[in-house]
């Protein structure tokens, strides 16, 4: 499942607000029960199981599921027959059910059917089916349950979605979202990833609708009363969270891959003409994965469905991937370069999951990264090869910086972390599992060589097809391949020799402990002294103790562009250069997940290089230097002067990653000042940044010309210049908005610059209202997305409040977009207090709608608060979150991350404010 925001839109809104552990056990057995008083079922009887995890006494073999949603009454009924294999004599079957009304339960035993007593324990979402006959180990039995429920008002389980046609008619559909723990809300099941089974699904519907599921439809049966019943082929063996079904009036377009798989893209009828791009991308990508993994895609079809209401970015249900409309629909005349990149990436992610996650699945949610880290990593591998024009390598670096932002807090967690409750599981869907997972895989591929890495992961997929895995299975596969490479003399020069390689020992240091290393480098003649420690923003030395990584270092020098390698396995070490050099740059292209501090003359030498000949280093190297030096200011390793001196070279920069990273480090400085009402200093910093990039901004054309990276950089810079009141940008954007408005929105605007134009138009009430009406009636999600962003960065406070309320209501603005709207309003200096008040006052509604622990909830918590920089705001934040109960979110990790971020902001401002006030930033730029 992908995160819900696309790459560049998030980057823009984050930066450009206007001034206007250990593995879990693989299961539990009944003898593991503790002797404390048992939980009590809803009928007052003792409940016969007291663990959150299900027992392994029985396991499902095959589900026969019948579902009948009613899109008029917005509820559903169903029946399920589950074949279960008994592994230990028992009279009780424990499985999951959440908010389902169980009408009937019976056991279909060899001696005939019999009733089952049903006990419910809602706290654990569990049912106990108690038989009056013994279920014998080794036998297969069948249980049958009839059930009913309302279609969910949330975005998980079996839930209702709606849309309006161009004529204004409101239409409903029903769709599923089961990851991580919501299949149990649609049918009784063993809702843990290790309980894989086959599924035979039947769906009842009206003739005006169609039904979709994981497998192709094999027949349709007419029923009395005009209903139809679709029968779907039996699925491959899979986990419950991958089951999917949709009842809707969607239309589709289809193509067949070169490997014979039918690809279809489904959307609401009015938007079916926006599906061609996704269809072609999916065909190309599925063919790529078929060839790359050398394991045939095991299903005869792959459907991609654009759901009007969808919380996350997309979901990898086997054979029926589901998406936000913005993640799938594309119009060449309306969509931007970032839309093209984002849609391709999200499809690449979900199709990678058909192998990583679906074919081979983590044993338990503690190893979610085996699914998500791999899918995120494969996005870049696949799109780089299939769509080189999208230049995805320009953006991978940003994933590592995003992960490090979270991973630098003491409240971070290991990539593989112990989790048990549904909310703890939901919290695993974060930047650590996705982005850090992808970055350490990228580092490992560089370490082992791409060839050895690919062979190893293919062996892993083949060995564990249709099974569940843990970290060690992957490391063993990669170790074996790498040892073969060593014996054939193909090992990466400078990394290891055959008798030294232990992939598990190396990678355990990256997956079983949180955080990442700061490698300190000191150049003394030919000698390079190295040391490592945990990079941590918390000012608590005890939090850094006991951390040690095996770090695959790479470096180049002033004398050699050849990438040299050194595996740092100890706290300190020394390497020797063949000759003395002027400078050394470690972590080449930032292929490794670590930061570097250059002691002595290291930073001055690299700063001098950037100021005199910045292209001597790659754009990724330049971006990583910018990131590292500003992050080192936060932990007191370098002075603010050092970071600002290095940033002066940006006046000559033209590449997207260094530019966006430079803005990413500088813009937050004035955002902290905004929260302290330091207007004069804030404006000085804003002027400094505009002057730094003035020449580059002025060179941008107001067109859609150029490569994808050039177009995305143009969009970014023109928006920045417009909201920062740079006169040429303001004049152009204002003039274009007037023309566009005079044409009643019919004039064709270049897609990449339209956000800057809309942002200028949203500055006055009439322009804001005009944009809102265009949002209401537009059929193009990309246009709606840019209008929504422009509305949220308006200086009109009453409009910002209205925007959040509209999003919560869901009539015009979909509630799925509320987290994005609230976070964007919080970035607005005119809106941050409004966003905080809105979050507090609607907290209970939000956690019900978006699910406690979800990325949407955690994103709002951290997004709204992480620019606060005063003790008063910290006290207010602590006061609200401290008043919550465990059931309403008191234990969420994002709350602790919020406290840490605000405390770090306060420390940073208190420490550096005097120096900022004394700096003559504009004079420095002119001097440079």
C-alpha positions in Angstrom: 0.0 0.0 0.0 1.4 3.3 -0.9 1.4 6.5 1.1 -1.3 8.8 0.2 0.6 11.9 -1.2 2.5 12.2 -4.4 6.2 13.1 -4.4 6.3 16.7 -5.6 3.0 17.9 -4.2 4.1 16.9 -0.7 7.5 18.6 -1.3 5.9 21.8 -2.4 3.4 22.1 0.5 5.9 21.1 3.1 8.3 23.9 2.1 6.4 26.7 0.4 3.7 28.0 2.7 3.2 31.7 1.8 3.9 34.7 4.0 0.6 35.8 3.0 13.7 -4.7 17.8 13.4 -8.4 17.9 11.3 -10.8 15.8 7.8 -11.7 17.1 7.1 -15.3 17.7 5.4 -16.9 14.7 2.2 -17.6 16.6 0.8 -18.8 19.9 -0.4 -22.1 21.1 -3.1 -22.8 23.6 -0.6 -23.9 26.3 0.9 -20.3 26.1 -2.2 -19.0 27.9 -1.6 -17.3 31.2 -3.7 -18.4 34.2 -5.1 -15.0 34.9 -8.9 -14.6 34.8 -10.1 -15.0 31.3 -11.7 -12.1 29.3 -15.5 -12.0 29.4 -17.6 -12.4 26.2 -20.5 -10.1 25.4 -23.0 -12.6 26.8 -21.2 -12.7 30.2 -19.5 -16.0 29.7 -15.7 -16.5 30.0 -14.1 -16.1 26.6 -11.7 -19.1 26.0 -8.7 -17.1 24.7 -6.8 -14.2 26.1 -4.2 -13.4 23.5 -4.4 -10.7 20.8 -2.8 -13.2 18.3 -4.8 -16.2 17.2 -3.9 -19.7 18.4 -2.4 -22.1 15.8 -4.7 -24.9 16.9 -6.5 -24.7 13.6 -5.8 -23.0 10.3 -7.9 -22.1 7.3 -7.6 -24.0 4.0 -10.3 -22.6 1.8 -13.0 -19.9 2.1 -16.2 -20.1 0.2 -17.5 -16.5 0.5 -20.9 -15.1 -0.6 -21.3 -11.3 -0.3 -24.5 -9.3 -1.1 -24.1 -5.5 -0.7 -27.3 -3.4 -1.0 -26.3 0.0 -2.5 -29.7 1.5 -1.6 -29.9 0.6 2.1 -26.0 0.7 2.3 -25.6 -2.5 4.2 -24.6 -6.0 3.3 -25.3 -9.7 4.2 -23.0 -12.6 3.7 -22.2 -16.2 4.3 -18.9 -18.0 4.5 -17.9 -21.6 4.6 -14.3 -22.1 5.9 -12.5 -25.4 5.6 -10.2 -25.6 8.6 -7.3 -28.0 9.2 -7.0 -29.1 12.9 -3.5 -29.2 14.2 -4.3 -30.1 17.9 -7.4 -31.7 19.4 -9.8 -28.9 20.4 -13.4 -28.0 20.8 -13.0 -24.3 20.1 -12.1 -22.3 17.0 -10.9 -18.8 17.5 -11.1 -16.4 14.6 -11.7 -12.7 13.9 -14.9 -10.7 13.5 -15.4 -7.0 13.8 -18.8 -5.3 14.1 -20.5 -8.1 12.3 -23.9 -9.5 13.3 -23.6 -13.3 13.3 -26.9 -14.8 12.5 -26.0 -18.5 12.3 -23.0 -20.7 13.0 -22.7 -24.4 12.4 -20.1 -27.1 12.1 -20.1 -29.3 9.0 -18.4 -32.4 10.5 -18.1 -35.9 8.9 -20.9 -37.2 11.1 -23.2 -34.4 9.9 -23.9 -30.7 10.6 -24.2 -29.3 14.2 -24.6 -26.0 15.8 -21.7 -23.9 17.1 -22.0 -21.7 20.2 -20.7 -18.2 19.3 -18.9 -16.1 21.9 -17.7 -12.6 21.0 -14.9 -10.6 22.5 -15.0 -7.2 20.7 -11.8 -5.8 22.4 -9.7 -8.3 20.4 -12.2 -8.5 17.4 -12.5 -12.2 18.1 -15.1 -14.9 17.9 -15.0 -18.2 19.7 -16.9 -21.0 17.9 -17.5 -23.7 20.6 -18.4 -27.2 19.3 -20.1 -29.9 21.4 -17.9 -32.5 19.5 -14.1 -32.8 19.6 -12.3 -31.6 16.6 -9.6 -34.1 16.0 -6.0 -33.3 15.1 -5.2 -34.0 11.4 -8.8 -33.8 10.3 -10.4 -31.1 8.0 -13.7 -29.6 9.1 -16.0 -26.9 7.7 -17.6 -24.1 9.6 -20.5 -22.0 8.2 -21.4 -18.5 9.3 -24.1 -16.1 8.2 -23.5 -12.5 9.0 -24.6 -8.9 8.2 -23.4 -5.3 8.8 -23.6 -1.8 7.5 -21.2 -0.7 4.8 -18.5 1.2 6.7 -18.5 5.0 6.9 -14.7 4.9 7.1 -12.1 4.0 4.5 -11.5 0.4 5.7 -13.3 -2.9 5.7 -16.2 -3.1 3.2 -17.1 0.5 2.9 -19.3 2.8 0.8 -18.0 5.3 -1.7 -19.9 7.8 -3.8 -19.5 10.3 -6.6 -21.7 12.7 -8.6 -22.2 12.4 -12.3 -21.9 15.4 -14.6 -25.7 15.8 -14.3 -25.4 16.0 -10.5 -26.8 12.5 -9.7 -25.3 11.0 -6.5 -24.2 7.4 -7.1 -22.9 4.8 -4.6 -20.5 1.9 -4.8 -19.0 -0.5 -2.3 -15.3 -1.3 -2.2 -12.9 -3.0 0.2 -9.7 -2.0 2.0 -8.5 -4.8 4.2 -4.9 -4.1 5.0 -3.9 -4.3 7.7 -6.6 -5.7 10.0 -10.0 -5.0 8.3 -10.9 -8.2 6.4 -12.5 -9.2 9.8 -15.0 -6.2 9.3 -16.3 -7.8 6.0 -16.4 -11.5 6.9 -15.4 -13.8 9.8 -11.8 -14.9 9.1 -8.4 -15.8 10.4 -7.2 -12.2 9.8 -3.4 -12.6 10.2 -1.0 -12.7 7.3 0.4 -16.2 8.1 -3.0 -17.8 7.7 -3.0 -18.1 4.0 -5.8 -19.9 2.2 -7.7 -20.2 -1.1 -10.8 -18.1 -1.8 -13.9 -18.9 -3.9 -16.0 -15.8 -4.0 -19.6 -15.1 -5.1 -21.1 -11.6 -5.2 -24.8 -10.7 -5.6 -25.7 -7.4 -7.3 -28.3 -5.5 -9.3 -28.2 -5.6 -13.0 -27.1 -2.0 -13.2 -23.9 -2.8 -11.4 -20.8 -4.9 -12.0 -18.8 -6.9 -9.5 -15.0 -7.3 -9.4 -12.8 -9.5 -7.3 -9.3 -10.9 -7.2 -10.0 -13.6 -9.8 -11.8 -13.5 -13.2 -15.6 -14.1 -13.3 -16.5 -17.6 -14.5 -20.3 -17.3 -14.7 -23.3 -15.2 -13.7 -26.5 -16.8 -12.3 -29.9 -15.0 -12.4 -31.7 -15.0 -9.1 -35.4 -14.3 -8.2 -36.2 -10.7 -7.8 -33.9 -9.5 -10.7 -30.6 -10.0 -8.8 -27.5 -11.5 -10.4 -24.9 -13.6 -8.7 -21.3 -13.5 -10.1 -19.1 -16.5 -9.5 -15.4 -15.9 -9.5 -12.6 -18.4 -10.1 -10.8 -19.9 -7.1 -7.8 -17.7 -6.0 -4.3 -18.7 -5.4 -3.3 -19.2 -1.7 -3.1 -15.7 -0.1 -3.5 -13.7 3.1 -6.8 -12.2 4.1 -5.6 -8.6 3.7 -5.2 -9.2 0.0 -8.9 -10.2 -0.6 -10.9 -7.6 -2.5 -14.3 -7.0 -4.1 -16.1 -4.0 -5.6 -19.7 -3.5 -6.6 -20.1 -0.4 -8.8 -21.1 1.0 -12.2 -17.5 1.4 -13.4 -16.5 1.2 -17.0 -13.2 -0.3 -18.1 -10.5 -0.3 -20.8 -8.3 -3.4 -21.4 -5.1 -4.6 -23.0 -3.1 -7.9 -22.8 0.6 -8.0 -21.8 3.2 -9.9 -23.9 3.0 -12.6 -21.3 -0.8 -13.1 -21.8 -2.1 -11.3 -18.8 -5.3 -9.2 -19.3 -4.9 -5.7 -17.8 -8.0 -3.6 -17.2 -8.4 -0.1 -15.7 -11.8 0.7 -14.1 -13.2 4.1 -13.3 -16.5 6.0 -13.0 -18.1 6.4 -16.5 -17.4 10.2 -16.7 -13.7 9.6 -16.2 -13.0 6.5 -18.3 -11.3 8.7 -20.9 -8.6 9.4 -18.4 -7.4 5.7 -18.0 -5.3 5.2 -21.1 -2.0 6.4 -19.5 -2.4 4.1 -16.5 -3.3 1.1 -18.8 -0.2 1.5 -20.9 2.0 2.0 -17.8 0.6 -1.1 -16.2 1.1 -3.3 -19.2 4.7 -2.2 -19.5 5.5 -2.6 -15.8 3.9 -6.0 -15.4 5.9 -7.3 -18.4 9.0 -5.8 -16.8 8.4 -7.6 -13.5 7.6 -10.9 -15.2 10.9 -10.7 -16.9 13.0 -9.2 -14.1 11.9 -11.7 -11.4 11.7 -14.6 -14.0 8.6 -15.8 -12.1 5.4 -15.6 -14.1 2.6 -13.4 -12.7 0.4 -16.2 -11.4 -3.1 -14.8 -12.2 -4.8 -14.5 -15.6 -5.8 -10.8 -15.0 -4.7 -7.7 -13.2 -7.4 -5.0 -12.6 -6.6 -1.4 -11.6 -9.6 0.4 -10.1 -9.9 4.1 -9.4 -12.0 4.5 -6.2 -13.7 7.9 -5.6 -13.1 7.6 -1.8 -9.8 6.1 -0.8 -7.6 6.9 2.3 -4.2 5.7 1.2 -2.5 6.0 -2.2 -3.3 2.6 -3.4 -3.6 -1.1 -2.3 -2.0 -4.2 -3.8 -4.9 -6.7 -3.6 -3.9 -9.6 -5.7 -5.3 -9.2 -9.2 -7.4 -6.2 -8.2 -5.3 -3.2 -7.2 -7.2 -0.2 -6.0 -6.2 3.5 -6.2 -7.2 7.0 -5.4 -8.4 8.6 -8.5 -5.5 11.0 -8.4 -3.1 7.9 -8.4 -4.5 6.5 -11.6 -6.3 9.0 -13.8 -4.3 11.1 -16.2 -5.2 13.7 -18.9 -2.4 14.7 -21.2 -3.9 18.2 -21.6 -4.5 18.8 -17.8 -2.0 16.7 -15.9 1.4 17.9 -15.0 4.9 16.3 -15.1 4.6 15.4 -11.4 1.3 13.7 -12.1 2.9 11.6 -14.8 5.7 10.6 -12.5 3.5 10.0 -9.5 1.0 7.8 -11.3 3.7 5.7 -12.9 5.4 5.3 -9.5 2.3 4.2 -7.6 1.4 1.6 -10.3 5.0 0.3 -10.2 4.7 0.0 -6.4 1.5 -1.9 -6.4 2.6 -4.3 -9.2 5.9 -5.0 -7.4 3.7 -6.1 -4.5 2.3 -8.9 -6.6 5.6 -10.6 -6.0 6.9 -8.9 -2.8 4.0 -9.1 -0.4 1.5 -11.2 -2.3 3.5 -14.2 -3.6 5.9 -14.0 -0.6 4.4 -12.4 2.5 5.9 -11.4 5.8 5.1 -13.8 8.7 3.8 -11.0 10.9 3.5 -7.2 10.7 6.7 -6.6 12.5 8.4 -7.3 9.2 6.1 -5.1 7.1 9.2 -3.6 5.5 9.8 -6.8 3.6 6.6 -5.8 1.7 6.7 -2.1 1.7 10.5 -1.4 1.6 10.9 -3.7 -1.3 7.9 -2.3 -3.2 9.2 1.3 -2.7 12.7 0.2 -3.8 11.3 -1.6 -6.9 9.4 1.5 -7.9 12.7 3.2 -8.7 14.3 0.1 -10.3 11.4 -0.6 -12.6 10.5 3.0 -13.6 14.2 3.8 -14.2 14.3 1.0 -16.8 10.8 1.2 -18.3 10.4 4.9 -18.3 13.9 6.5 -18.4 12.4 9.8 -19.5 10.8 10.2 -16.0 14.3 10.5 -14.5 13.3 8.8 -11.2 16.9 8.6 -9.9 16.6 12.4 -9.4 14.1 11.7 -6.6 15.3 8.6 -4.7 17.5 10.7 -2.5 14.5 12.5 -1.1 13.1 9.2 0.2 16.2 8.8 2.4 16.0 12.4 3.7 12.4 11.9 4.6 13.2 8.6 6.5 16.1 10.2 8.3 13.9 13.0 9.6 11.8 10.5 11.5 14.7 8.2 12.3 16.7 10.9 14.0 14.2 11.0 16.9 14.5 8.8 20.0 10.9 7.8 19.4 11.8 6.1 16.1 11.6 2.4 15.8 13.6 -0.4 14.2 12.7 -1.4 10.6 11.6 -4.7 12.2 9.6 -3.9 15.3 7.4 -5.8 17.7 3.8 -4.9 17.2 0.6 -6.5 18.4 -2.5 -4.3 18.4 -4.3 -3.0 15.3 -3.2 0.6 16.1 0.4 -0.5 16.6 0.3 -2.4 13.3 -1.1 0.7 11.5 1.8 2.8 12.9 4.2 0.5 11.0 3.0 2.0 7.7 5.4 4.9 8.0 8.5 6.4 6.5 10.7 3.9 8.3 9.0 0.8 6.8 8.7 2.3 3.4 11.5 4.8 2.8 14.2 3.6 5.2 13.4 0.0 4.0 14.0 1.1 0.4 17.2 3.0 1.2 18.9 0.2 3.1 18.0 -2.2 0.2 19.5 0.3 -2.2 22.6 0.4 0.0 22.7 -3.4 0.1 22.5 -3.7 -3.7 25.4 -1.3 -4.0 27.3 -3.4 -1.4 26.6 -6.8 -3.1 26.6 -5.6 -6.7 23.3 -5.3 -8.6 23.8 -8.6 -10.3 24.3 -10.6 -7.1 21.5 -8.7 -5.4 19.0 -9.5 -8.2 19.9 -13.2 -8.2 19.5 -13.4 -4.5 16.0 -11.8 -4.3 14.8 -14.0 -7.2 16.0 -17.1 -5.3 14.2 -15.7 -2.2 10.9 -15.3 -4.1 11.2 -18.7 -5.7 12.1 -20.5 -2.4 9.2 -18.9 -0.4 6.4 -18.6 -3.0 3.0 -18.8 -1.4 4.7 -18.8 2.0 5.5 -16.4 4.8 9.0 -15.1 5.7 11.1 -13.3 8.2 14.2 -11.1 7.8 16.6 -14.0 8.1 15.2 -15.8 5.0 16.1 -12.9 2.9 19.6 -12.5 4.3 20.3 -16.2 3.9 19.3 -16.1 0.2 21.6 -13.1 -0.4 24.5 -14.5 1.6 24.5 -17.7 -0.4 24.5 -15.9 -3.7 27.2 -13.5 -2.6 29.5 -16.3 -1.5 29.1 -17.8 -4.9 30.1 -14.5 -6.5 33.2 -14.4 -4.1 34.3 -17.8 -5.1 34.0 -16.8 -8.8 36.0 -13.6 -8.2 33.0 -11.4 -8.8 32.8 -9.7 -5.4 32.7 -5.9 -5.3 36.3 -4.8 -5.1 37.2 -3.4 -1.7 34.1 -4.7 0.2 34.7 -8.2 1.4 36.3 -11.6 0.9 34.5 -14.8 0.8 35.2 -15.9 4.3 34.1 -12.5 5.8 30.7 -12.1 4.3 27.7 -12.4 6.6 24.8 -10.4 5.1 22.6 -11.2 8.2 25.2 -9.8 10.6 25.5 -6.7 8.5 21.8 -6.1 7.9 20.7 -6.9 11.4 22.5 -3.7 12.5 20.2 -1.8 10.1 16.9 -3.6 10.7 16.9 -4.6 14.4 18.0 -1.2 15.9 16.4 2.2 15.3 18.3 5.2 13.9 21.3 5.5 11.7 25.0 6.3 12.0 26.8 9.6 11.8 30.2 8.9 10.4 32.9 11.4 11.4 35.8 11.8 9.0 39.1 13.5 9.8 41.7 13.9 7.0 45.3 13.9 8.3 47.8 13.6 5.4 47.2 10.2 3.8 45.4 9.0 6.9 41.5 9.2 7.2 40.3 8.7 10.7 36.8 7.3 11.0 34.4 7.0 13.9 30.6 6.3 14.1 27.9 7.2 16.6 24.1 7.4 16.4 22.8 10.6 14.8 20.1 11.7 17.3 18.5 15.1 17.8 17.5 14.3 21.4 20.0 15.9 23.7 20.4 12.7 25.8 23.8 11.0 25.5 22.3 7.8 27.0 20.1 7.4 23.9 23.3 7.1 21.8 24.9 4.3 23.8 25.2 0.8 22.5 24.6 1.5 18.9 27.0 0.1 16.3 26.4 -0.4 12.6 28.3 -2.2 9.8 28.6 0.7 7.4 29.4 0.2 3.7 31.4 3.5 3.2 32.0 4.8 -0.3 34.2 7.8 -1.1 35.9 9.9 -3.8 38.7 12.4 -3.5 40.2 15.4 -5.2 42.7 13.1 -6.9 40.3 10.3 -8.0 36.7 10.1 -9.2 36.8 6.3 -8.8 34.5 5.2 -6.1 36.5 3.6 -3.3 34.9 1.3 -0.7 35.5 0.5 3.0 33.3 -1.5 5.4 33.4 0.2 8.8 32.6 -2.5 11.3 33.9 -0.9 14.5 33.4 2.3 16.5 36.6 3.7 15.1 38.9 2.8 12.3 41.6 4.3 10.0 42.0 4.0 6.2 45.0 5.1 4.2 44.9 6.9 0.9 47.6 6.4 -1.8 48.4 10.1 -1.7 47.5 13.3 0.1 44.4 15.0 -1.1 42.7 18.4 -0.8 39.2 17.0 0.0 37.4 13.7 0.4 33.6 13.1 -0.1 32.1 10.1 1.6 28.7 8.4 0.8 29.0 8.9 -3.0 25.7 9.8 -4.5 24.3 9.0 -1.0 24.1 5.3 -1.8 24.4 4.7 1.9 21.9 5.4 4.7 24.2 7.5 6.9 25.3 11.1 7.5 28.9 12.3 7.3 30.6 15.0 9.4 34.0 16.3 8.1 36.2 17.5 11.0 39.1 19.9 10.8 39.3 21.5 7.3 36.8 19.1 5.8 33.8 21.4 5.6 35.8 24.5 4.5 37.4 22.4 1.7 34.1 21.1 0.4 32.5 24.6 0.7 35.4 26.1 -1.3 35.0 23.3 -3.9 31.2 24.1 -4.3 31.8 27.8 -4.6 34.5 27.5 -7.3 33.5 24.3 -9.2 30.3 22.7 -7.9 29.9 20.4 -10.9 33.0 18.5 -9.7 30.5 16.6 -7.5 27.3 15.0 -8.7 24.0 16.6 -8.0 23.2 13.9 -5.4 26.5 14.5 -3.7 25.8 18.3 -3.6 22.3 17.6 -2.2 23.6 15.3 0.5 26.2 17.9 1.6 23.5 20.5 1.9 21.3 18.1 4.0 24.2 16.8 6.2 25.6 20.2 7.1 22.3 21.7 8.2 21.4 18.6 10.1 24.8 18.8 11.9 23.9 22.3 13.0 20.9 20.8 14.8 23.2 18.5 16.9 25.9 21.1 17.5 28.6 19.4 15.3 29.0 22.5 13.1 28.1 26.2 13.5 25.2 27.8 11.6 27.8 30.0 9.8 29.3 26.9 8.3 26.0 25.7 6.9 25.0 29.1 5.5 28.5 29.6 4.0 28.0 26.3 2.1 24.5 27.3 1.0 25.8 30.4 -0.8 26.9 28.2 -3.7 23.2 27.6 -4.4 23.1 30.9 -6.3 24.8 28.9 -9.2 22.8 25.6 -8.8 20.4 24.4 -11.5 19.7 20.8 -10.7 16.4 19.8 -9.0 17.7 17.8 -6.0 20.3 20.3 -4.7 17.8 23.2 -5.2 14.9 21.5 -3.5 17.1 20.3 -0.7 18.5 23.8 -0.3 15.0 25.2 0.0 14.1 22.3 2.3 16.8 23.3 4.8 16.4 27.1 4.5 12.6 27.5 4.4 12.0 25.8 7.8 14.3 28.5 9.4 11.8 31.3 8.7 8.9 29.0 9.5 10.2 28.7 13.0 10.5 32.5 13.2 6.8 32.8 12.0 5.7 31.0 15.1 7.5 33.5 17.3 6.1 36.6 15.5 9.7 37.7 14.6 8.6 39.6 11.5 11.7 41.6 10.7 14.1 38.6 11.0 11.7 36.4 9.2 11.5 38.8 6.3 15.3 39.0 6.2 15.6 35.3 5.9 12.9 35.2 3.2 14.7 37.9 1.2 18.0 36.0 1.6 16.4 32.8 0.1 14.7 34.7 -2.8 18.0 36.4 -3.6 19.8 33.1 -3.5 17.6 31.6 -6.2 16.6 34.8 -8.0 18.6 34.2 -11.2 17.3 30.6 -11.5 13.7 31.7 -10.9 14.0 34.5 -13.5 15.3 32.0 -16.1 12.2 29.9 -15.8 9.6 30.0 -18.6 5.9 29.9 -18.0 5.5 26.8 -20.2 5.4 23.0 -20.0 8.7 22.6 -21.9 11.6 20.4 -21.0 12.4 17.2 -19.2 10.3 15.9 -16.3 12.9 17.1 -13.8 13.1 20.5 -15.5 9.4 20.8 -15.5 9.0 19.8 -11.9 11.7 22.3 -10.8 10.0 25.0 -12.8 6.7 24.3 -11.1 8.4 24.4 -7.7 10.4 27.6 -8.3 7.6 29.6 -9.8 5.3 28.7 -7.0 8.0 29.7 -4.5 8.6 33.0 -6.3 4.9 33.8 -6.4 4.1 33.2 -2.8 7.3 35.0 -1.8 6.1 38.0 -3.7 9.0 38.0 -6.2 7.7 40.8 -8.6 8.2 39.0 -12.0 6.4 35.9 -10.6 3.6 37.9 -9.1 3.1 39.9 -12.3 3.0 36.8 -14.6 0.8 34.7 -12.3 -1.6 37.5 -11.7 -2.0 38.3 -15.4 -2.5 34.6 -16.3 -5.1 34.2 -13.6 -7.1 37.2 -14.9 -7.0 35.7 -18.4 -8.0 32.3 -17.2 -10.8 33.7 -15.1 -12.1 35.9 -17.9 -12.3 32.7 -20.1 -14.5 31.1 -17.3 -11.6 28.7 -16.7 -11.7 27.4 -20.3 -8.3 28.9 -21.3 -5.6 26.2 -21.5 -3.0 26.9 -18.8 0.4 25.1 -18.9 -0.1 22.4 -16.3 3.2 22.8 -14.5 2.7 26.5 -13.7 -1.0 26.4 -12.9 -0.5 26.0 -9.2 1.4 29.3 -9.0 -1.3 30.9 -11.1 -4.1 29.5 -8.9 -2.2 30.5 -5.7 -2.2 34.1 -6.8 -5.9 34.0 -7.7 -6.8 32.6 -4.3 -5.5 35.7 -2.5 -8.8 37.6 -2.8 -12.3 36.4 -1.9 -13.6 36.6 -5.5 -10.8 34.6 -6.9 -11.0 32.1 -4.1 -14.7 31.6 -4.7 -14.2 31.2 -8.5 -11.5 28.6 -7.9 -13.8 26.7 -5.5 -16.6 26.6 -8.1 -14.1 25.3 -10.7 -13.1 22.6 -8.1 -16.7 21.6 -7.6 -17.3 21.0 -11.3 -14.0 19.7 -12.6 -13.7 16.1 -13.7 -9.9 16.1 -13.6 -8.3 15.0 -10.4 -5.0 16.7 -11.2 -6.7 20.1 -11.7 -8.7 19.6 -8.5 -5.5 18.8 -6.6 -3.8 22.0 -7.7 -6.9 24.1 -7.0 -7.2 22.5 -3.6 -3.6 23.3 -2.8 -4.0 26.9 -3.9 -7.1 27.4 -1.8 -5.2 26.1 1.3 -2.3 28.6 0.9 -4.6 31.6 0.7 -4.1 34.4 3.3 -7.9 34.5 3.8 -8.5 33.0 7.3 -12.3 32.6 7.0 -11.8 30.7 3.7 -9.2 28.4 5.3 -11.6 27.5 8.1 -14.4 26.9 5.5 -12.0 24.7 3.5 -11.3 22.4 6.4 -15.0 22.2 7.3 -15.9 21.4 3.7 -13.3 18.6 3.6 -14.7 17.1 6.8 -18.2 17.3 5.4 -17.2 15.5 2.3 -19.9 17.0 0.0 -17.7 19.0 -2.4 -14.2 18.2 -1.1 -13.8 14.5 -0.4 -13.0 13.6 3.2 -10.1 11.5 1.9 -8.4 14.8 1.2 -8.9 16.3 4.7 -5.5 15.3 6.1 -3.8 17.0 3.1 -5.9 20.1 3.6 -5.3 20.4 7.3 -1.6 19.9 7.0 -1.4 22.5 4.1 -3.4 25.0 6.1 -1.1 24.4 9.1 1.9 25.4 6.9 0.1 28.7 6.2 1.2 31.5 8.6 -2.4 32.7 8.5 -3.8 29.2 9.2 -1.6 27.3 11.6 -3.6 28.2 14.6 -6.8 27.4 12.8 -5.4 23.9 11.8 -4.4 23.2 15.4 -7.8 24.2 16.8 -9.6 22.1 14.0 -7.5 19.0 14.9 -8.3 19.3 18.6 -12.0 19.9 18.2 -12.5 17.1 15.6 -10.1 14.6 17.1 -12.7 11.9 17.9 -14.3 12.2 14.5 -11.0 12.0 12.8 -9.7 8.9 14.5 -13.0 7.1 13.8 -12.9 8.1 10.1 -9.2 7.5 9.4 -8.4 4.8 12.0 -6.3 5.1 15.1 -2.6 4.8 14.2 -3.1 5.3 10.5 -0.7 7.3 8.4 -3.4 9.9 7.9 -3.8 10.5 11.6 -0.1 10.5 12.4 0.5 12.8 9.4 -2.0 15.3 10.8 -0.5 15.2 14.3 3.1 15.8 13.2 2.2 18.0 10.2 0.2 20.4 12.2 2.6 20.8 15.1 6.1 20.2 14.0 6.9 23.8 13.1 6.0 25.1 16.6 8.9 26.7 18.3 7.7 28.1 21.7 7.4 26.7 25.1 3.8 27.9 25.3 2.7 25.9 22.2 4.5 22.8 23.5 2.5 23.1 26.8 -0.7 23.5 24.8 0.1 20.4 22.7 1.1 18.4 25.7 -2.1 19.5 27.5 -4.4 18.2 24.7 -2.6 14.9 23.9 -2.0 14.3 27.6 -5.8 14.4 28.1 -6.4 11.5 25.8 -7.1 7.9 26.9 -5.4 4.8 25.5 -8.5 4.1 23.4 -8.4 7.6 21.8 -4.7 7.7 21.0 -2.7 8.5 24.1 0.0 5.9 23.2 0.5 6.8 19.6 4.1 7.1 18.5 3.4 10.3 16.5 2.5 12.1 19.7 5.9 11.4 21.1 7.5 12.4 17.8 5.6 15.7 18.0 6.9 16.5 21.5 10.5 15.8 20.4 10.2 17.9 17.2 8.8 20.9 19.1 11.5 20.6 21.8 14.2 20.4 19.1 12.7 23.6 17.5 12.8 25.4 20.8 16.4 24.4 21.4 17.4 25.3 17.9 15.9 28.8 18.1 17.3 29.5 21.6 20.8 28.4 20.5 20.9 30.1 17.0 18.7 33.1 17.3 21.4 35.5 18.4 23.6 34.5 15.5 20.8 34.9 13.0 20.0 38.3 14.3 23.7 39.4 13.8 24.1 38.0 10.3 24.0 40.3 7.3 22.7 37.7 4.9 22.1 39.9 1.9 25.6 41.4 2.2 27.0 37.8 2.2 25.3 37.0 -1.0 26.5 40.1 -2.8 30.0 39.5 -1.6 29.9 35.9 -2.9 
